[in-house]
């Protein structure tokens, strides 16, 4: 046995110790340190000629993360990407290239272990030689070659069999706990080894998404756009190429990420210099859009404050002169986000006025309308039922002033199939290749829908030509179209044929058009399929593209005993102060409705807020007594403040009674005790909800702040996070509250330092909280798609639980309980609980439960009738391996992207 001792004080460890023993080795097993630096130091060791090299590293991931492949790979890639890639790619270019060659050679295998097996010192290794002999080493070895060269280190090296056996026993025990280095990291090493920065000008349009996204925050964080999202951006560019303009209705179901699909398309369009980008969204979603653009794509976008008449940046900073409405014409950034409420309230007779009128004087590269189903005919009875509402009228006008137009909705139709045609009509505005010109039969939805759904067929070649020629599809849609276009020498940029049927020759009339008489031809080739994209969550789950996670909804009425008398039916009991306050709120609403037409909005605002929490009801009454409302409803500020300044003594008396009742000492909110009991007493899968981790959602910041504060007081030592709009996020611990950025909260939830989060809907879209396993809806939005968005925060890739738990809280004998009674019947399928719900429940549906049920059933019937028209196309066409942007080595620098997006209109 030979024992050698090495000290960096007396010799060069990088040559004497490291190089010589590895020369001629046949195997090398190494216990190393932190996985990133250990892997890099392979470059400095003489291992390229060794036939078998195995390295085990520690990873700082905990065991729970480790057990879920998706989450583990995401977290490892995020840790790997903690460096500045732009500097790394220059400073360590050669090391990346050598490392890439080593890892692709096949002789090197690396595994990582969770932090429960953490080892920082006592590095060790075993080296085998062809003659069967072995050497092992152990010591205070920092695993880097540079440490051997520059640090003070002591190493013991030994050729004794017993020593080698001991080291290898340790090695294999760790190796068996480890997992292979994810493919995503191998691909990233290869990408950085070949990385080069380029400008947009040298790229083809189809190459821009990969170059822009490879180093976007979402990809650096170990995540990526899903295959269906990448596919949409690709289609956007294909239509841009084919038609010169892209016109899409994106009707993906809630929870599959429409926002990112649309936002990435807008980013690509802006980088290609197509012109300014305008995003129109409901006021509750404008900040959400801004957060998503910054957090996921790393690009600035400005939000217009309707109240302050000013552009606001991502940090809430003011970007234009305060109170100057004309600033809306010149957004300080390339991408602007404006509330649709502004448009709904700025039309006089048939003209748009104020800021909405100013917008219509601009030209745009891309316009996106989120929640597009709100642009529709007025409906109801009377002469004006078929007239467009203000949003629909505005969209028709702006359609003529923009190149690209994307309408996003989780509900292509609500209770009338013609609403789908209203949306296609918007797309057709300024782009008649969608539905055709004024003579096109496609404009008449009553004729077109039966053809699209296969309920009627064209009867003659003459009729087929009418449907086919206006608009004429692009040649790549079908071989018949290509043959006709070639035969008639129709310009590829033209989507009409002026040829009359009588003038067509025998080949077209009798051979090609006769093929169009096939019943399936127009069912598979029509404007709806051409310009509507629809992917269903269930379909994506069935195809293995989305992880299937079930939902157990509480309370379960057939087993109320398990909740120890906390529920009466689906509601929780209240007390006298609340009951009196609620009666006064209803009385206030009736008085308002008899006085003004706008009372309908005030009714839903007042009743939804008092049904959210006692705290929210109290603050709402106090604000209204001062003639104002919450910032969350700022779209309606002008009309509401006008109504409130003219309140009658009876109306004021109702508000004062609400304030008095909800301020009484006995006004203890039963929702608080119910939440505390579920968090600490109620168990599923053997754990309390707090142990699983819980997110609590509210529509209103007043409620979110109240519940977070109360829970922090009750759970001493437990950190409670509030995740809300700009400047309102923070952490409670006991009585103390500190403002923090949303990113800090997300990171702490991911590492399980925080297991209780209270969030508002306004901030919910950017949250990925699959480390939490339970959800409490402390109030009930009358918008089931909002409920599904909330659930989508935890029901996503990487969720460790096969079934998550969701609790819905409503007060007994309120209108929220009425709504929930009807909703709950449709929440029984644990895997598809929202599949049969409308996107929005209109206020006028909620007069009584029977009418609400009837409206729901009518909605379901209409939805079924229309969905075949456009759901068939995308099944089986999504390739998860297509458009892997994270592997793109030719990239746009983040600075160039931000600079370009920071240019004003």
C-alpha positions in Angstrom: 0.0 0.0 0.0 1.3 3.4 -0.9 -0.2 6.5 0.8 0.7 9.9 -0.8 0.0 13.2 0.8 -0.2 16.4 -1.3 -0.1 20.0 -0.1 -0.6 22.9 -2.4 2.0 24.8 -0.2 4.8 22.5 -1.5 3.7 21.4 -5.0 1.4 22.1 -7.9 -1.7 20.0 -7.3 -3.2 20.7 -10.8 -0.2 19.0 -12.4 1.4 16.7 -9.8 -1.9 15.4 -8.3 -4.4 15.8 -11.1 -2.8 15.2 -14.4 -0.4 12.3 -13.7 -2.9 9.9 -12.0 -5.5 10.3 -14.8 -3.1 9.5 -17.5 -3.8 6.0 -19.0 -6.9 5.5 -16.7 -9.7 3.1 -17.9 -12.4 4.4 -15.4 -12.8 7.4 -13.3 -15.5 7.7 -10.6 -15.8 11.1 -8.9 -17.7 12.6 -6.0 -17.8 16.3 -6.8 -19.4 19.4 -5.4 -22.1 21.8 -6.8 -23.2 20.5 -10.1 -22.5 23.6 -12.3 -18.9 24.2 -11.2 -18.2 20.5 -11.0 -19.3 19.9 -14.5 -17.3 22.8 -15.8 -14.2 21.6 -14.1 -14.3 18.4 -16.2 -12.8 20.6 -18.9 -9.6 20.9 -16.9 -9.2 17.3 -16.1 -7.6 14.8 -18.4 -10.7 12.7 -19.0 -11.4 12.8 -22.8 -9.3 9.7 -23.4 -10.8 7.7 -20.4 -13.4 5.2 -21.7 -15.7 5.5 -18.7 -16.2 8.6 -16.5 -18.9 8.9 -13.9 -19.4 12.1 -11.9 -21.9 12.6 -9.1 -22.7 16.3 -8.0 -25.0 17.9 -5.5 -27.8 20.2 -6.8 -29.4 22.3 -4.0 -32.8 20.8 -5.0 -34.9 19.3 -2.2 -36.3 15.7 -2.4 -39.9 16.7 -3.2 -38.7 18.7 -6.3 -36.4 15.8 -7.2 -39.3 13.3 -7.3 -41.1 15.2 -10.1 -39.2 15.0 -13.4 -40.7 18.1 -14.9 -40.2 20.2 -11.8 -36.7 18.9 -11.2 -35.6 19.6 -14.8 -37.0 23.1 -14.7 -35.3 23.8 -11.4 -32.0 22.4 -12.5 -32.0 24.5 -15.6 -33.0 27.6 -13.7 -30.0 27.0 -11.3 -27.8 26.4 -14.3 -28.9 29.7 -15.8 -28.1 31.8 -12.8 -25.1 33.2 -14.6 -25.0 36.1 -17.1 -25.1 34.2 -20.4 -23.9 37.1 -22.4 -20.7 37.4 -20.4 -20.3 33.6 -20.1 -20.5 33.0 -23.8 -17.5 35.3 -24.3 -15.4 34.6 -21.1 -15.8 30.8 -21.2 -16.4 30.1 -24.8 -13.7 27.5 -25.2 -14.7 25.7 -22.0 -18.3 25.4 -23.2 -17.0 24.0 -26.5 -14.7 21.4 -24.8 -17.5 20.5 -22.3 -20.0 20.1 -25.1 -17.6 17.7 -27.0 -17.0 15.8 -23.7 -20.7 15.4 -22.9 -21.5 14.4 -26.5 -18.6 11.9 -26.7 -20.6 9.2 -24.8 -17.9 8.3 -22.3 -18.9 10.8 -19.6 -22.0 10.3 -17.5 -23.1 12.8 -14.9 -25.8 12.5 -12.2 -27.1 15.0 -9.6 -28.5 14.3 -6.2 -30.9 16.3 -4.0 -29.7 18.6 -1.2 -30.7 16.1 1.5 -27.5 14.2 0.4 -25.6 17.5 0.3 -21.8 17.3 0.4 -19.6 20.4 0.1 -16.2 19.0 1.2 -14.6 15.6 1.6 -14.4 15.4 -2.2 -13.3 12.0 -3.3 -12.6 9.8 -6.4 -11.5 6.4 -7.6 -9.3 5.9 -10.7 -9.1 2.4 -12.4 -6.2 1.3 -14.7 -6.1 -1.4 -17.4 -4.0 -3.7 -15.2 -6.8 -3.9 -12.6 -5.1 -1.6 -10.1 -6.9 1.4 -8.6 -6.1 4.6 -6.8 -8.5 6.6 -4.6 -8.2 10.1 -3.2 -10.0 12.2 -0.6 -9.3 15.6 1.0 -10.3 19.2 1.3 -10.6 19.4 -2.4 -12.5 22.1 -4.0 -13.4 20.4 -7.2 -12.0 23.0 -9.5 -8.7 22.7 -11.4 -8.3 26.4 -10.6 -8.6 25.6 -6.9 -5.8 23.0 -7.2 -3.7 25.6 -8.8 -4.4 28.6 -6.6 -6.0 27.6 -3.2 -4.5 26.0 -0.2 -5.6 22.3 -0.4 -4.6 19.0 1.3 -5.2 15.8 -0.6 -4.5 12.2 0.4 -4.1 9.6 -2.4 -4.0 5.9 -1.8 -3.6 2.8 -4.0 -4.9 0.4 -1.3 -7.8 -1.9 -2.4 -9.7 -1.4 0.9 -9.5 2.4 0.5 -10.8 2.2 -3.1 -13.6 -0.1 -2.0 -14.6 2.4 0.7 -14.7 5.4 -1.6 -16.6 3.4 -4.3 -19.2 2.3 -1.7 -19.9 5.9 -1.0 -19.9 6.8 -4.7 -22.4 4.1 -5.7 -24.7 4.9 -2.8 -24.9 8.5 -4.0 -25.0 7.4 -7.7 -28.1 5.3 -7.0 -29.8 8.3 -5.4 -29.0 10.5 -8.4 -30.6 11.3 -11.7 -29.0 12.0 -15.0 -28.2 15.5 -16.0 -31.3 16.7 -17.9 -31.3 16.9 -21.7 -32.2 20.6 -21.3 -28.9 21.3 -19.7 -26.9 19.4 -22.3 -28.8 21.3 -24.9 -28.0 24.6 -23.2 -24.3 23.8 -23.0 -24.3 23.1 -26.7 -26.2 26.3 -27.4 -23.9 28.5 -25.5 -20.8 26.8 -27.0 -22.1 27.9 -30.4 -23.8 31.1 -29.3 -23.5 34.3 -31.4 -25.4 37.6 -31.2 -27.2 38.8 -34.4 -29.5 41.6 -35.4 -33.0 41.2 -36.6 -32.0 42.4 -40.1 -30.0 39.2 -40.8 -32.7 36.8 -39.7 -35.6 35.5 -41.8 -39.0 36.3 -40.1 -39.4 32.6 -39.2 -36.1 32.7 -37.3 -37.0 35.7 -35.1 -39.1 33.9 -32.4 -36.3 31.5 -31.5 -33.6 34.3 -31.6 -35.8 36.5 -29.4 -37.0 33.8 -27.0 -34.0 31.6 -26.4 -32.8 33.9 -23.6 -36.1 35.4 -22.5 -36.8 35.1 -18.8 -39.3 32.2 -19.2 -36.6 30.1 -20.9 -33.8 31.2 -18.5 -36.1 30.1 -15.7 -36.1 26.6 -17.0 -39.6 26.8 -18.5 -40.7 27.3 -22.1 -43.6 28.1 -24.3 -45.7 24.9 -24.8 -46.0 23.2 -28.2 -49.4 24.7 -28.9 -48.2 28.2 -28.0 -45.1 28.0 -30.3 -47.4 26.6 -33.0 -49.6 29.7 -32.8 -46.6 32.1 -33.2 -45.5 30.0 -36.2 -49.0 30.2 -37.7 -49.0 34.0 -37.1 -45.8 34.3 -39.1 -47.1 32.0 -41.9 -50.2 34.1 -42.3 -48.1 37.3 -42.2 -46.1 35.8 -45.1 -49.1 34.4 -47.0 -51.6 37.3 -46.7 -49.3 40.1 -45.7 -51.5 40.4 -42.6 -52.3 37.9 -39.8 -55.9 37.8 -38.7 -56.7 35.2 -35.9 -59.3 34.3 -33.4 -57.4 32.5 -30.7 -60.1 30.5 -28.9 -58.0 28.1 -26.7 -59.7 27.1 -23.6 -59.0 28.9 -20.3 -55.8 27.7 -18.6 -53.8 26.7 -21.6 -51.9 30.0 -21.9 -53.5 32.3 -24.6 -51.8 35.4 -23.2 -48.3 34.1 -23.9 -49.3 33.0 -27.4 -50.6 36.5 -28.2 -47.9 38.4 -26.4 -45.0 36.5 -28.2 -46.7 37.2 -31.5 -46.9 40.9 -30.6 -43.2 40.9 -29.6 -42.1 39.2 -32.9 -44.3 41.7 -34.9 -42.7 44.6 -33.1 -39.2 43.3 -33.7 -40.0 42.9 -37.4 -40.9 46.7 -37.4 -44.5 46.0 -38.4 -45.6 49.1 -36.4 -46.9 49.9 -32.9 -48.6 47.3 -30.8 -51.9 48.0 -29.1 -53.3 45.5 -26.5 -56.9 46.0 -25.4 -58.0 44.1 -22.3 -60.5 44.5 -19.4 -59.2 46.8 -16.7 -58.7 43.9 -14.3 -56.3 42.3 -16.8 -54.2 45.3 -18.0 -51.6 45.0 -15.2 -51.7 41.3 -15.7 -50.7 41.7 -19.3 -47.9 44.1 -18.3 -46.6 41.7 -15.7 -46.6 38.8 -18.2 -44.7 40.8 -20.8 -42.0 41.7 -18.3 -41.8 38.5 -16.2 -42.0 36.0 -19.1 -40.7 37.9 -22.2 -38.5 40.5 -20.5 -40.0 43.4 -22.5 -41.4 46.7 -21.3 -45.0 47.7 -22.0 -46.9 50.8 -20.9 -50.4 50.7 -19.4 -52.7 53.7 -19.9 -54.4 54.8 -16.6 -57.9 55.9 -17.5 -58.3 57.7 -14.2 -55.0 59.6 -14.2 -54.7 60.1 -18.0 -51.1 59.0 -17.9 -48.9 56.1 -19.2 -47.5 53.9 -16.4 -44.4 51.7 -16.6 -43.9 48.2 -15.1 -42.8 49.6 -11.8 -45.8 51.9 -11.6 -43.6 54.9 -12.8 -45.3 57.7 -14.6 -44.1 57.9 -18.3 -46.1 60.9 -19.6 -47.4 64.3 -18.5 -50.1 63.7 -15.8 -53.7 64.4 -16.8 -52.9 65.0 -20.5 -55.5 62.8 -22.4 -53.8 63.5 -25.7 -50.7 61.5 -24.5 -52.6 58.4 -25.5 -51.7 59.1 -29.1 -48.0 58.6 -28.4 -47.2 55.7 -26.1 -43.6 55.9 -24.8 -43.0 52.2 -25.6 -43.7 50.1 -28.7 -46.3 48.0 -26.8 -49.3 49.7 -25.2 -52.0 48.2 -23.0 -55.3 50.0 -22.7 -58.5 49.1 -20.9 -61.5 48.1 -23.1 -63.7 50.0 -20.5 -62.3 53.2 -21.9 -63.7 52.3 -25.3 -67.1 51.1 -24.0 -67.7 54.6 -22.4 -66.3 57.0 -25.1 -68.9 57.0 -27.9 -71.4 59.7 -28.6 -74.0 58.8 -31.1 -71.9 56.9 -33.7 -68.6 58.7 -33.1 -65.8 57.7 -30.7 -64.6 60.7 -28.7 -61.9 61.6 -26.2 -59.0 59.0 -26.0 -60.9 56.4 -28.0 -61.4 58.8 -30.8 -57.7 59.7 -30.7 -56.6 56.1 -30.9 -58.6 55.7 -34.2 -56.4 58.4 -35.8 -53.3 56.1 -35.4 -52.1 53.2 -37.5 -50.9 50.0 -35.8 -48.8 47.0 -36.6 -50.6 44.7 -34.3 -53.8 45.0 -32.3 -54.8 42.4 -29.8 -58.2 42.3 -28.1 -58.4 40.1 -25.0 -61.8 38.7 -23.8 -63.0 39.4 -27.4 -66.4 37.9 -26.8 -67.3 41.2 -25.1 -67.3 42.8 -28.6 -70.8 41.7 -29.8 -74.2 42.8 -30.9 -76.3 44.6 -28.2 -78.8 41.8 -28.0 -82.0 41.9 -26.0 -85.3 43.1 -27.6 -86.2 45.9 -29.9 -84.8 47.7 -33.0 -81.2 48.0 -31.7 -80.7 44.3 -30.7 -78.6 43.6 -33.8 -76.6 46.8 -33.6 -72.9 46.4 -32.5 -72.0 47.4 -29.0 -69.4 50.1 -28.6 -66.5 47.6 -28.5 -67.6 45.8 -31.6 -68.0 49.1 -33.5 -64.6 50.3 -32.4 -62.9 47.0 -33.4 -64.5 47.3 -36.9 -62.9 50.7 -37.2 -59.5 49.8 -35.8 -59.4 46.7 -38.0 -59.0 49.0 -41.0 -56.1 50.8 -39.3 -54.0 47.8 -38.3 -52.0 45.2 -40.2 -52.3 42.3 -37.8 -55.3 41.6 -35.6 -55.6 38.9 -32.9 -58.8 38.3 -30.9 -58.4 36.2 -27.8 -61.3 34.5 -26.1 -62.0 31.3 -24.2 -65.5 31.5 -25.5 -65.9 31.9 -29.3 -69.7 31.9 -28.8 -71.7 32.7 -25.8 -75.4 31.9 -26.3 -75.6 32.7 -30.0 -73.6 31.2 -32.8 -73.7 34.5 -34.7 -71.3 35.9 -32.1 -68.6 33.8 -33.7 -69.4 35.6 -37.0 -69.3 39.0 -35.2 -65.7 38.2 -34.3 -64.8 36.9 -37.8 -66.4 40.1 -39.1 -63.9 42.1 -37.0 -61.0 40.1 -38.6 -62.4 40.8 -42.0 -62.3 44.5 -41.5 -59.5 45.8 -43.6 -58.6 42.2 -44.6 -61.3 40.8 -46.9 -59.3 37.6 -47.4 -61.0 36.4 -44.2 -64.7 36.3 -45.1 -64.6 37.9 -48.5 -66.0 41.2 -49.9 -69.6 42.5 -49.7 -70.8 39.9 -52.3 -69.3 36.9 -50.4 -71.8 34.2 -49.3 -69.5 33.7 -46.2 -70.8 37.0 -44.7 -74.2 35.4 -44.1 -73.8 33.2 -41.0 -77.2 31.6 -41.5 -76.0 30.1 -44.8 -72.4 29.5 -43.8 -72.7 27.7 -40.4 -74.7 24.7 -41.8 -72.1 24.3 -44.5 -69.2 24.5 -42.0 -70.9 22.0 -39.6 -71.7 19.6 -42.4 -75.5 20.0 -42.0 -75.9 21.3 -45.5 -73.8 20.7 -48.7 -73.3 22.6 -52.0 -75.5 21.1 -54.7 -73.7 22.2 -57.9 -70.3 23.1 -59.3 -71.7 26.7 -59.8 -72.5 27.0 -56.1 -69.2 25.5 -55.1 -67.4 28.2 -57.2 -69.4 30.9 -55.3 -68.2 29.6 -52.0 -64.6 28.9 -53.2 -63.9 32.1 -55.1 -64.7 34.8 -52.6 -62.4 34.6 -50.7 -60.1 32.3 -52.7 -58.0 30.3 -50.2 -54.2 30.3 -50.4 -52.8 27.5 -52.7 -51.3 25.5 -49.8 -54.7 24.8 -48.3 -55.8 22.1 -50.7 -54.5 20.6 -54.0 -57.7 21.6 -55.8 -57.1 25.3 -54.9 -53.5 25.1 -56.0 -54.6 23.6 -59.4 -57.3 26.2 -60.0 -54.9 29.1 -59.0 -52.2 27.8 -61.3 -54.7 27.2 -64.2 -56.1 30.7 -63.9 -52.7 32.3 -63.1 -54.1 34.0 -60.0 -51.5 36.1 -58.2 -50.4 34.4 -54.9 -51.1 37.7 -53.1 -54.7 37.8 -54.5 -57.5 36.0 -52.6 -60.4 36.6 -55.1 -61.1 35.4 -58.5 -63.0 37.7 -60.9 -63.8 34.8 -63.3 -67.5 34.1 -63.6 -68.5 30.5 -63.5 -69.6 30.6 -67.1 -66.1 31.6 -68.2 -64.4 28.7 -66.5 -63.2 25.9 -68.8 -64.1 22.2 -68.7 -61.2 21.2 -66.5 -62.2 23.5 -63.6 -66.0 23.2 -64.0 -66.3 19.5 -64.4 -63.3 17.9 -62.8 -61.9 20.1 -60.0 -65.1 21.8 -58.8 -66.9 18.5 -58.8 -64.5 17.4 -56.1 -65.7 20.3 -54.0 -69.2 18.7 -53.9 -67.8 16.1 -51.4 -69.7 16.8 -48.1 -66.5 17.1 -46.2 -64.8 19.7 -48.5 -66.2 22.9 -47.1 -66.4 21.4 -43.6 -62.6 21.1 -43.7 -61.8 24.2 -45.9 -63.5 27.3 -44.7 -62.7 30.7 -43.1 -63.6 29.5 -39.6 -60.9 26.9 -39.6 -58.5 29.1 -41.5 -58.6 31.9 -39.0 -59.7 30.3 -35.7 -57.3 28.4 -33.5 -58.9 26.3 -30.7 -57.2 23.8 -28.4 -59.1 22.1 -25.6 -57.4 21.3 -22.3 -58.9 17.8 -22.2 -57.6 17.1 -25.7 -54.1 18.3 -24.7 -54.3 16.1 -21.6 -55.4 13.1 -23.7 -52.6 13.7 -26.1 -50.1 13.7 -23.3 -49.1 17.4 -23.8 -50.7 18.6 -20.5 -50.4 16.8 -17.3 -53.7 15.4 -16.0 -54.4 16.6 -12.5 -57.8 16.0 -10.8 -59.7 18.4 -8.6 -61.7 17.6 -5.4 -64.2 20.4 -4.9 -65.4 21.3 -1.3 -67.9 21.5 0.2 -69.2 18.1 -0.9 -73.0 18.3 0.0 -73.5 14.6 0.2 -70.9 14.4 3.1 -71.3 17.7 5.0 -70.6 15.9 8.3 -66.8 15.8 7.5 -66.8 19.6 7.9 -68.2 19.6 11.5 -71.3 21.7 10.8 -69.5 24.5 9.1 -71.8 24.6 6.0 -75.5 25.0 5.5 -75.9 23.4 2.1 -73.2 25.1 0.0 -73.0 28.3 2.1 -71.5 29.2 5.4 -73.8 30.8 8.1 -73.4 34.5 8.8 -74.6 36.7 11.7 -77.1 39.5 12.3 -74.9 42.4 11.4 -74.1 40.9 8.0 -77.7 39.9 7.3 -78.9 43.5 8.1 -76.0 45.0 6.0 -76.8 42.6 3.1 -80.5 43.6 3.2 -79.5 47.3 3.2 -77.2 46.6 0.2 -80.0 45.0 -1.7 -82.3 48.0 -0.8 -79.6 50.4 -1.9 -79.3 48.6 -5.3 -83.1 48.7 -5.8 -83.2 52.5 -5.1 -80.4 53.1 -7.5 -82.0 51.0 -10.3 -85.2 52.9 -10.0 -83.3 56.2 -10.3 -80.7 55.5 -13.1 -80.0 53.0 -15.9 -76.4 52.5 -14.6 -77.8 51.0 -11.4 -77.2 47.5 -12.9 -73.5 47.9 -12.7 -73.6 49.4 -9.3 -75.8 46.5 -8.1 -73.2 43.9 -9.2 -70.4 46.0 -7.8 -72.0 46.5 -4.4 -73.3 42.9 -4.0 -70.2 41.1 -5.2 -68.0 43.2 -2.9 -70.2 42.6 0.2 -70.3 38.9 -0.7 -66.5 38.8 -0.8 -65.9 39.7 2.9 -67.2 41.9 5.7 -64.0 44.0 5.2 -64.7 44.6 1.5 -68.3 45.4 2.1 -67.4 47.9 4.8 -64.7 49.7 2.7 -67.0 49.8 -0.4 -69.8 51.5 1.6 -67.3 54.0 3.1 -65.8 54.8 -0.3 -69.3 55.3 -1.8 -70.2 57.7 1.0 -67.2 59.7 -0.2 -68.5 59.4 -3.8 -65.7 57.2 -5.0 -65.0 53.5 -5.8 -62.0 51.2 -5.7 -59.2 51.6 -8.3 -60.1 48.0 -9.4 -63.3 49.5 -11.0 -61.6 52.6 -12.4 -63.2 52.0 -15.9 -66.5 53.1 -14.4 -65.1 56.0 -12.3 -66.7 58.8 -14.3 -70.3 57.4 -14.5 -70.2 56.0 -11.0 -68.9 59.2 -9.3 -71.6 61.1 -11.2 -74.3 58.7 -9.8 -72.9 58.8 -6.2 -72.8 62.6 -6.1 -76.5 62.7 -6.7 -77.5 60.1 -4.1 -80.9 60.5 -2.4 -81.2 60.6 1.4 -82.6 57.1 1.3 -79.6 55.8 -0.6 -77.2 57.5 1.8 -79.1 56.0 4.7 -78.6 52.5 3.3 -74.8 53.0 3.0 -74.6 54.4 6.5 -76.5 51.4 7.8 -74.1 49.0 6.0 -71.1 50.9 7.6 -72.7 50.8 11.1 -73.5 47.1 10.9 -70.2 45.9 9.6 -68.3 48.1 12.1 -70.1 46.4 15.1 -67.9 44.2 17.4 -70.2 41.3 16.7 -69.5 41.5 13.0 -67.0 38.7 13.0 -66.6 37.2 9.5 -67.3 33.5 9.4 -65.1 33.0 6.4 -62.0 33.6 8.6 -62.7 30.8 11.0 -63.6 28.5 8.1 -60.3 29.2 6.3 -58.3 28.7 9.5 -60.0 25.3 10.2 -59.3 24.0 6.7 -55.7 25.1 6.9 -55.0 23.5 10.3 -57.6 20.8 11.0 -59.0 19.4 7.8 -56.8 16.7 6.2 -56.5 15.2 2.7 -53.9 12.6 1.8 -52.9 12.6 5.5 -51.8 16.3 5.6 -53.5 19.5 6.6 -54.0 22.1 3.8 -51.2 24.3 5.3 -48.8 21.3 5.1 -49.8 20.8 1.4 -49.3 24.6 0.9 -52.3 26.8 0.0 -53.2 29.7 -2.2 -56.2 31.8 -1.2 -57.8 33.9 -4.0 -60.0 37.0 -3.9 -61.3 39.4 -6.6 -60.6 42.3 -4.3 -57.5 43.7 -2.6 -59.5 44.7 0.4 -60.4 41.1 1.1 -57.0 39.8 0.3 -55.3 42.2 2.6 -57.7 41.5 5.4 -57.5 37.7 5.3 -53.7 37.8 5.0 -53.4 40.1 8.0 -55.7 38.0 10.1 -54.0 34.7 9.2 -50.6 36.2 10.0 -51.9 37.2 13.5 -53.3 33.8 14.1 -50.3 31.7 12.8 -47.4 33.1 14.7 -44.1 32.5 12.8 -45.9 31.6 9.6 -45.0 34.0 6.7 -48.1 34.9 4.7 -47.5 36.4 1.3 -49.8 38.9 -0.5 -49.5 38.7 -4.2 -51.3 41.6 -5.8 -51.0 44.5 -8.3 -48.2 47.0 -8.6 -46.8 48.2 -5.3 -49.2 46.1 -3.2 -47.4 42.8 -2.9 -45.6 41.9 0.3 -45.1 39.6 3.3 -46.8 39.5 6.7 -45.2 37.9 9.7 -47.3 38.5 12.9 -48.1 42.2 12.9 -45.2 43.1 10.6 -45.7 43.8 6.9 -42.9 44.4 4.4 -43.4 45.3 0.7 -41.6 43.0 -1.6 -41.5 42.3 -5.4 -43.8 39.6 -6.8 -40.7 37.7 -8.0 -39.4 37.4 -4.4 -42.7 35.7 -3.4 -42.7 33.3 -6.4 -39.1 32.3 -5.7 -39.8 31.7 -2.0 -42.9 29.6 -2.8 -40.9 27.5 -5.2 -38.3 26.7 -2.5 -41.1 26.1 0.0 -40.0 28.9 2.4 -43.6 30.2 1.9 -46.5 27.9 1.9 -49.4 30.3 2.3 -50.2 32.9 -0.4 -53.1 35.3 -0.7 -53.6 36.6 -4.2 -55.9 38.9 -6.2 -57.1 38.0 -9.6 -55.4 41.0 -11.1 -52.0 39.4 -10.4 -52.9 35.7 -10.9 -51.9 35.0 -14.5 -48.1 35.1 -14.0 -48.2 32.7 -11.1 -46.9 29.2 -11.3 -47.5 27.6 -7.9 -47.4 23.9 -8.4 -45.5 23.5 -5.1 -48.9 24.3 -3.4 -51.5 21.6 -3.4 -54.7 23.3 -2.2 -56.7 26.4 -3.2 -59.4 28.4 -1.4 -61.7 30.8 -3.3 -62.6 33.2 -0.5 -65.1 34.8 -2.9 -66.8 33.6 -6.1 -66.3 35.6 -9.3 -69.3 35.4 -11.6 -66.9 34.4 -14.3 -66.1 30.7 -14.3 -63.1 31.3 -16.5 -61.6 33.4 -13.7 -62.2 30.4 -11.4 -60.4 28.2 -13.9 -57.5 30.7 -14.2 -57.1 30.6 -10.4 -57.1 26.8 -10.4 -54.6 26.9 -13.2 -52.0 28.4 -10.8 -51.6 25.0 -9.1 -53.2 22.5 -11.6 -50.2 22.6 -13.9 -47.0 20.8 -15.0 -45.0 19.6 -12.0 -47.9 19.4 -9.5 -46.8 16.6 -7.1 -50.4 15.7 -6.1 -52.6 13.6 -8.4 -55.7 15.5 -7.1 -55.6 19.0 -5.7 -58.3 20.4 -3.3 -60.4 23.5 -4.0 -62.7 25.1 -1.4 -65.3 27.6 -2.6 -66.7 29.9 0.1 -70.1 31.7 -0.2 -72.3 33.2 2.5 -75.7 31.6 3.0 -78.8 33.3 1.6 -76.9 35.6 -0.7 -76.9 35.9 -4.5 -73.5 34.3 -4.5 -75.0 31.2 -3.0 -77.6 31.2 -5.8 -75.0 31.3 -8.4 -72.9 28.6 -6.8 -75.9 26.3 -6.4 -76.1 26.3 -10.2 -72.4 26.2 -10.8 -71.7 23.4 -8.4 -73.9 20.9 -10.4 -71.4 21.3 -13.2 -68.3 20.9 -11.1 -68.7 17.2 -10.6 -66.2 15.9 -13.2 -63.0 16.0 -11.2 -60.9 16.1 -14.4 -62.9 18.5 -16.5 -64.7 20.6 -14.0 -65.0 23.7 -16.1 -65.8 22.0 -19.5 -69.5 22.8 -19.4 -69.4 26.4 -18.0 -69.8 29.6 -19.9 -66.9 32.1 -19.9 -69.0 34.8 -18.1 -72.3 34.8 -16.3 -74.0 38.0 -17.2 -75.6 40.0 -14.4 -79.0 39.8 -16.0 -78.9 36.0 -15.8 -79.0 36.1 -12.0 -82.6 37.1 -11.3 -83.4 33.6 -10.1 -81.9 30.1 -10.0 -84.3 28.6 -12.5 -83.5 31.3 -15.1 -79.7 30.9 -14.5 -80.0 27.1 -15.0 -82.0 27.7 -18.2 -79.3 30.1 -19.5 -76.6 27.7 -18.7 -78.3 24.8 -20.5 -79.0 27.1 -23.5 -75.3 28.0 -23.6 -74.3 24.4 -23.5 -76.6 23.5 -26.4 -75.3 26.4 -28.6 -71.7 25.7 -27.7 -72.1 22.0 -28.8 -73.7 23.1 -32.0 -70.8 25.4 -33.0 -67.7 23.6 -31.6 -67.4 21.0 -34.4 -67.0 23.8 -36.8 -63.5 24.7 -35.5 -62.2 22.1 -33.0 -61.4 19.4 -35.5 -58.4 21.0 -37.2 -55.7 20.9 -34.6 -56.0 17.4 -33.2 -52.8 15.5 -33.7 -51.0 18.3 -35.5 -48.9 19.5 -32.5 -45.4 18.2 -32.5 -43.7 18.7 -29.1 -40.3 18.5 -30.7 -41.1 21.2 -33.3 -39.7 24.8 -32.9 -37.4 24.1 -29.9 -36.5 27.8 -29.5 -34.4 27.1 -26.4 -31.8 25.5 -28.6 -31.3 28.5 -30.8 -27.6 29.7 -30.8 -28.1 32.8 -33.0 -29.7 35.2 -30.6 -30.9 38.8 -30.3 -29.2 40.5 -27.3 -31.6 41.3 -24.5 -30.4 44.9 -24.6 -31.2 45.2 -28.3 -34.7 43.8 -27.7 -35.4 46.1 -24.8 -34.1 49.1 -26.7 -36.2 48.4 -29.7 -39.3 47.9 -27.6 -38.6 51.1 -25.6 -39.1 53.2 -28.7 -42.2 55.4 -28.6 -45.0 55.2 -31.2 
